[in-house]
């Protein structure tokens, strides 16, 4: 089975993420898989909102400039949103003769705060070595603006086989990946849970005022509160299936990608992007309580088939990622007139 890594690394490479690792799980995996020498998380008390802390972005901008001038990277990866981080990296690359690659999450194309001003985003995208996107839909948008896009839906991994599992007890267990996002139909999931008393739902997400506002919750629903990355991965490997739902089209589900890496069958929303990538071992639902209930019931009734299918899909996606990884490394190498953008991995 091909691994997500090989023997090359991106030398003098830096990955810039405005936010904590929790907000950049894809960047953690992508940076590691590409062998980027440093992934820098500039969080600056990310829990405080921009309105309550108007100096947050100026501080992050200053920290980014200082980091770039200190490290002098030859290749910079930068996560978007926010677009301001991309603009700063683009300015550094132009001044330093460096290359930069944008890792664009779907939110960067869907909220007006990140799409304006359009002329500047188009200019920056054209200057990027490439923009990595999760969906051919966004790639077509970028290419119509004259930018180079590469579709990288996911960076699958094979988790540590020695990792302990949670003793969850008898019955069927479903992990619900919840981030309190506005596109997550959590109320519908909780309504479905009330109709499936023999299934235990483990719902992620820090308890706060939003949790208190949920009202009555069925006894078979367990909110995990905040989980460390290790605890999250351990729980994911311990459940029977993972539910990751969204009401927004063209939105890749990070939790579903992690479920694929862990070879856990998936319950996700019935959108074209998700059907295309999670083409096996997955049940697609319409986000209604009845649809979620019936989808989980279908998964339970044919569980062995779905479990085998998700293993097969993981093998396929690992091979595809190996090809994409080679293409990214070759793009970086070709862009560097000095050569040597990759070296043997340690």
Legacy VTK file of the C-alpha trace (Angstrom):
# vtk DataFile Version 3.0
C-alpha trace
ASCII
DATASET POLYDATA
POINTS 346 float
0.000 0.000 0.000
1.546 3.379 -0.935
2.336 5.744 1.923
1.434 9.433 2.000
5.121 10.316 2.230
8.182 9.497 0.167
11.864 10.368 0.385
11.740 13.976 -0.798
11.166 17.101 1.238
10.545 20.738 0.383
13.775 22.386 1.544
13.641 25.935 2.857
9.888 25.552 2.846
7.445 27.218 5.228
3.703 26.667 5.697
1.862 29.687 7.154
-1.487 29.180 8.905
-3.339 31.968 10.690
-4.912 29.986 13.474
-4.168 27.071 15.815
-3.592 23.505 14.561
-7.265 22.798 15.289
-8.163 25.257 12.499
-5.587 23.847 10.118
-5.856 20.053 10.281
-5.514 19.794 6.512
-2.374 21.945 6.639
-0.868 19.707 9.330
-1.302 16.664 7.119
-0.386 18.409 3.855
2.754 19.993 5.287
3.914 16.702 6.796
3.178 14.715 3.646
5.131 17.175 1.490
8.014 17.374 3.941
7.696 21.135 4.430
10.366 22.041 6.952
8.136 24.163 9.191
4.400 24.628 9.627
3.856 27.890 11.522
0.562 28.410 13.353
0.028 32.058 14.191
-2.960 31.875 16.517
-2.855 35.124 18.541
-5.731 34.179 20.837
-7.899 32.845 18.016
-10.900 32.568 20.318
-11.338 36.334 20.302
-13.420 37.625 17.422
-12.249 40.357 15.085
-14.902 42.793 16.349
-13.867 42.236 19.962
-10.173 42.465 19.069
-9.653 44.775 16.065
-5.861 44.581 16.461
-5.774 40.814 15.953
-5.133 40.902 12.201
-2.535 43.698 12.398
-0.655 41.675 15.033
-0.854 38.524 12.897
0.330 40.485 9.869
3.324 41.806 11.795
4.174 38.333 13.112
3.951 36.937 9.575
6.274 39.583 8.171
8.781 38.967 10.950
8.624 35.209 10.411
9.147 35.501 6.663
12.079 37.896 7.037
13.694 35.663 9.655
13.239 32.328 7.856
13.649 33.637 4.273
11.850 30.593 2.832
12.304 29.737 -0.816
8.834 28.181 -1.004
5.883 29.339 1.084
2.604 27.481 1.480
-0.189 29.593 2.913
-3.670 28.591 4.033
-6.668 30.664 3.048
-8.860 32.004 4.536
-7.943 34.571 5.569
-6.930 36.222 2.334
-4.791 38.829 4.104
-2.290 36.085 4.926
-2.082 35.228 1.220
-1.574 38.863 0.220
1.351 39.199 2.634
2.967 35.982 1.437
2.528 37.090 -2.190
4.237 40.411 -1.417
7.132 38.614 0.266
7.495 36.184 -2.647
7.617 39.017 -5.171
10.237 40.922 -3.159
12.376 37.879 -2.306
12.107 36.009 -5.604
10.429 33.106 -3.817
7.544 30.884 -4.883
4.268 30.472 -3.033
1.438 27.967 -3.127
-2.012 28.648 -1.711
-3.952 25.943 0.118
-7.507 27.225 -0.431
-10.342 25.900 1.705
-13.832 26.171 0.268
-14.753 28.955 2.703
-12.306 31.226 0.881
-14.600 31.188 -2.163
-17.938 31.310 -0.340
-17.834 34.295 2.006
-17.735 37.859 0.763
-15.239 38.848 3.457
-12.666 36.627 1.723
-13.639 37.208 -1.929
-13.205 41.002 -1.870
-11.606 42.871 -3.480
-11.928 40.502 -6.395
-9.301 42.259 -8.534
-6.640 41.796 -5.845
-7.473 38.151 -5.234
-7.317 37.479 -8.972
-3.929 39.198 -9.251
-2.490 37.258 -6.315
-3.890 33.949 -7.595
-2.213 34.493 -10.979
1.140 35.039 -9.275
0.884 31.923 -7.139
2.774 28.886 -8.325
-0.516 27.045 -7.808
-3.647 27.123 -5.698
-4.622 23.788 -4.176
-8.389 23.320 -4.005
-10.665 20.501 -2.903
-13.148 20.648 -5.793
-12.879 20.879 -9.607
-15.590 23.556 -9.372
-13.212 25.958 -7.601
-10.353 24.939 -9.893
-12.411 25.967 -12.937
-13.167 29.319 -11.296
-9.491 30.001 -10.715
-8.422 28.875 -14.170
-11.010 31.184 -15.743
-9.167 34.020 -13.956
-5.848 32.926 -15.432
-4.536 31.193 -12.291
-3.025 27.719 -11.935
-5.126 25.338 -9.864
-4.515 21.808 -8.657
-7.305 19.659 -7.243
-6.206 18.042 -3.973
-9.375 16.803 -2.255
-7.518 15.187 0.613
-4.182 13.910 1.877
-5.025 10.399 3.129
-2.893 8.685 5.727
-2.577 5.276 7.329
-2.832 5.830 11.111
-0.601 4.154 13.651
-1.874 0.598 14.028
-0.624 0.545 17.621
-2.879 3.412 18.697
-5.133 2.451 21.591
-8.891 2.420 21.153
-11.546 3.779 23.476
-13.586 1.170 25.391
-16.972 2.445 24.232
-19.069 -0.459 25.427
-21.684 -2.504 23.574
-23.909 -1.295 20.775
-23.334 0.747 17.628
-21.282 3.952 17.992
-21.229 6.959 15.659
-18.821 9.897 15.910
-20.458 13.173 14.840
-17.820 15.718 13.784
-19.212 19.019 15.037
-17.406 22.378 14.959
-20.482 24.544 15.596
-20.283 25.680 11.982
-23.314 27.460 10.561
-23.518 24.869 7.771
-23.671 21.875 10.131
-27.209 20.467 10.652
-26.615 19.567 14.300
-30.255 19.962 15.328
-31.243 17.432 12.669
-28.574 15.003 13.897
-29.879 15.276 17.458
-33.434 14.694 16.235
-32.265 11.592 14.363
-30.455 10.369 17.478
-33.688 10.532 19.428
-35.159 8.067 16.905
-32.201 5.660 17.206
-32.042 4.822 20.921
-29.791 1.798 20.332
-27.072 3.938 18.715
-24.650 6.048 20.773
-23.746 9.392 19.198
-20.431 10.955 20.241
-20.590 14.644 19.275
-17.370 16.674 19.240
-17.158 20.356 20.064
-16.334 22.510 23.056
-19.236 23.089 25.426
-20.231 26.755 25.514
-23.369 28.880 25.253
-24.295 27.130 22.013
-24.408 23.814 23.843
-26.564 25.289 26.594
-29.030 26.534 23.957
-29.654 23.037 22.564
-32.280 22.199 25.172
-33.292 18.602 25.807
-30.856 16.030 24.395
-31.525 12.285 24.093
-29.732 10.049 26.592
-27.841 8.250 23.786
-26.021 11.482 22.812
-22.645 12.175 24.412
-20.909 15.513 23.875
-17.160 14.956 24.109
-16.220 18.591 24.807
-12.747 19.591 23.551
-10.525 16.680 22.494
-6.792 16.711 21.928
-5.717 15.502 18.501
-4.645 12.126 19.910
-7.909 11.675 21.807
-9.883 12.657 18.706
-8.024 10.182 16.511
-8.365 7.444 19.126
-12.110 7.995 19.379
-12.478 8.000 15.593
-10.734 4.646 15.366
-12.974 3.239 18.113
-16.424 4.028 16.688
-18.213 2.083 13.970
-18.875 5.083 11.696
-18.347 8.838 11.373
-21.019 11.401 10.464
-19.884 14.645 8.781
-22.675 16.796 7.371
-22.947 20.158 5.636
-25.725 22.238 4.122
-23.279 23.922 1.709
-22.447 22.571 -1.723
-18.805 22.370 -2.899
-17.602 21.953 0.699
-15.139 19.176 1.448
-15.641 17.528 4.827
-12.379 17.356 6.760
-13.881 14.936 9.259
-14.898 12.608 6.446
-11.344 12.736 5.099
-10.026 11.747 8.517
-12.610 8.983 8.687
-11.390 7.673 5.336
-7.804 7.614 6.630
-9.016 5.675 9.664
-11.011 3.323 7.395
-14.275 4.107 9.148
-17.495 4.093 7.076
-18.921 7.568 6.548
-22.326 9.210 6.716
-22.256 12.510 4.843
-24.431 14.937 2.909
-25.653 14.241 -0.605
-23.557 16.711 -2.608
-21.757 16.011 -5.876
-18.261 16.718 -4.499
-18.755 14.341 -1.590
-20.308 11.633 -3.775
-17.380 11.870 -6.143
-14.591 11.605 -3.568
-16.215 9.317 -1.002
-17.454 6.966 -3.686
-17.358 3.783 -1.577
-18.050 2.878 2.020
-20.265 5.938 2.425
-23.959 6.625 2.949
-25.294 9.898 1.542
-28.213 11.633 3.262
-30.384 14.704 2.699
-29.630 16.354 6.083
-33.167 15.817 7.404
-33.690 13.905 10.697
-35.415 11.116 8.760
-32.688 11.010 6.126
-29.951 10.828 8.753
-31.862 8.181 10.710
-32.440 6.034 7.626
-28.850 6.481 6.427
-27.422 5.218 9.705
-29.936 2.370 9.658
-28.792 1.398 6.169
-25.169 1.473 7.291
-25.910 -0.734 10.279
-27.834 -3.251 8.166
-24.934 -3.701 5.722
-22.025 -2.752 7.947
-19.501 -5.371 6.821
-19.959 -4.330 3.181
-19.386 -0.659 3.990
-16.368 -1.447 6.175
-14.712 -3.444 3.391
-15.537 -0.774 0.803
-13.957 2.056 2.818
-10.718 0.058 3.123
-10.688 -0.369 -0.660
-11.340 3.341 -1.167
-8.503 4.311 1.169
-6.057 2.230 -0.864
-7.246 3.928 -4.046
-7.034 7.457 -2.596
-3.548 6.831 -1.186
-2.317 5.918 -4.673
-3.942 9.041 -6.143
-2.344 11.254 -3.497
1.103 9.814 -4.267
0.651 10.975 -7.877
-0.542 14.432 -6.802
2.341 14.772 -4.372
4.856 14.048 -7.118
3.195 16.690 -9.322
3.455 19.331 -6.571
7.127 18.553 -5.903
7.906 18.686 -9.621
6.108 22.036 -9.921
8.213 23.474 -7.096
11.445 22.091 -8.538
10.712 23.446 -11.999
9.967 26.909 -10.608
13.333 27.270 -8.859
16.056 28.476 -11.239
18.665 27.450 -8.641
17.325 23.895 -8.570
17.419 21.618 -5.589
13.976 22.418 -4.154
13.761 18.865 -2.916
16.209 16.742 -1.011
16.328 13.300 0.582
14.067 13.055 3.583
15.482 12.394 6.989
LINES 1 347
346 0 1 2 3 4 5 6 7 8 9 10 11 12 13 14 15 16 17 18 19 20 21 22 23 24 25 26 27 28 29 30 31 32 33 34 35 36 37 38 39 40 41 42 43 44 45 46 47 48 49 50 51 52 53 54 55 56 57 58 59 60 61 62 63 64 65 66 67 68 69 70 71 72 73 74 75 76 77 78 79 80 81 82 83 84 85 86 87 88 89 90 91 92 93 94 95 96 97 98 99 100 101 102 103 104 105 106 107 108 109 110 111 112 113 114 115 116 117 118 119 120 121 122 123 124 125 126 127 128 129 130 131 132 133 134 135 136 137 138 139 140 141 142 143 144 145 146 147 148 149 150 151 152 153 154 155 156 157 158 159 160 161 162 163 164 165 166 167 168 169 170 171 172 173 174 175 176 177 178 179 180 181 182 183 184 185 186 187 188 189 190 191 192 193 194 195 196 197 198 199 200 201 202 203 204 205 206 207 208 209 210 211 212 213 214 215 216 217 218 219 220 221 222 223 224 225 226 227 228 229 230 231 232 233 234 235 236 237 238 239 240 241 242 243 244 245 246 247 248 249 250 251 252 253 254 255 256 257 258 259 260 261 262 263 264 265 266 267 268 269 270 271 272 273 274 275 276 277 278 279 280 281 282 283 284 285 286 287 288 289 290 291 292 293 294 295 296 297 298 299 300 301 302 303 304 305 306 307 308 309 310 311 312 313 314 315 316 317 318 319 320 321 322 323 324 325 326 327 328 329 330 331 332 333 334 335 336 337 338 339 340 341 342 343 344 345
